[in-house]
C-alpha cells in the first residue's frame, strides 16, 4: 500500500533574478544621475569669481593687476564683508571698494566713519550720486560718459607718470580747490583725489575698466593701477555683496553684545555661530539636490497617471492684489527666492526699458538694456548687471534689499 504525498506549495515571491531584471533599468539611471551630479558639483565647487575680483582670470576680472602688485611686494587681501574692510583700514593700507553703490546707506556711513578716522587711502570705484554723498561728502556727480583713452591733464604724479589711460564713466566735481582732478571728460574729471587726515586721501574713479584683465596692458592702465593701489604696503580689495550680514542689520554694525567676546575666539569674531549647512561644502549640497531631483523624476515616472487636468471656472473674481499676495505667500512657503527675484527683475526690466527707450522684445537682453540704462544713470555697468541680471539672493533679507535697489534704480531712470 502506497501513501500519496502532498505536492509542495509553489512560491509566488519574485526571485532575485527577477528583482534584478525589473530594477536594473532604474538602478542604471540612478547611477548615471549620481555620476552626473558628482561631476556637476565638482565643477560648481571650483574657482568661479566675478567682475573686478583679484582672483579672477576672466576678461572682466582683475587678477593681472593683483599679480603686478604682489610682484612689487604689496600684500593683497580680499574682503567680502564690511566688518573685514573696516577692521583692515589703517595708515599703511589702501582700501579698494569695488562696488560702493551696492552698500546700504547705513553701511556707507559706517565705511566713511572708519576710513575718515584713518590716514590711509580709500579708492572708490564709480560711486553714484547717493554713494558719493555719503562716502565723500561735498562731491557732486555728473552724468556717465563712455570710457575712452584720455590724457591726465592734471598735476598728480601718478596720473602724469601713467599718461593716457582708459578713463571716463561717472564724472565728479570737487567741493573745494584742494582736490586733484584728472582725466577730464567733457570738462569734468573722472578721477578725483581728495585730501584727508594727515597723509590719508580718498580717490574716486569714474570707471573700473582700466583694472580689467583685458585692458590692463593697454595705454597707461597698468601704471595707473600700480600707483593708485600700490601707494601703501597693504591693499584690501573689498568686494561688497548683497549677502553681507551687515546689509540687513538695523544700523549696519555688529551686535553690541558680541563686542565683549570678540577677542576670545578669532574664528568667530562676528559672534555668529555657524549652523550645520554652513559646514557642508557647496558641491555636496548641489549633489544632494541632483539626487533629490532624480528621486522625484523616478517617482513621477513610476507613478500612475490620473488623466489630464480639468479647467474649472472660478465662482468669484479674485483681485489682483490678493492674487499677488497669494503668489508671494507660496514663494515664501516654498523658499523660491530665485523665482521671486527673477519675477522682480523681469518686471523692473520691463518698466525701465520703456523709460529708457528700449523695445519690449529687447528689455530682457543685457547687451541692449544695460547701455541704454547706463546712459541715464550714474550706476556703472557692473552694478547694473548685478541688479538686473545677477544671481538669486541668499536669504529673504537680501531679497527685500534687492527689491529696494530695483525701486531706487527705476526712480533714478524715471527722473533722469
Secondary structure, DSSP 8 states (H G I E B T S, - for coil): ------------S--HHHHHHHHHHHHHHHHHHHHHHHHHHHHHTS----TT-TT--STT--HHHHHHHHHTT-EEEEE-SHHHHHHH--TTEEEEES-GGGS-HHHHHHHHHHHHTSSSEEEEES--HHHHHHHSTT-EEEEEEEEEEE---S--HHHHHH-SEEEEEEEEE-SSTTSEEEEEETTEEEEEEEE-STT-EEEEES-SGGGSTTTTTSTTHHHHHHHHH-SSSEEEEE---TT-GGGSSSSSS--GGGGGGTTT-GGGTT-----TGGGS-HHHHHHHHHHHHHHHHHHHHHS-----------SS---HHHHHHHHHHHHHHTT-HHHHHHHHHHHHHHHHHHHHT--STTTT-HHHHHHHHHTTSSS-HHHHHHHHH----SSHHHHHHHHHHHHHHHHHHHH-
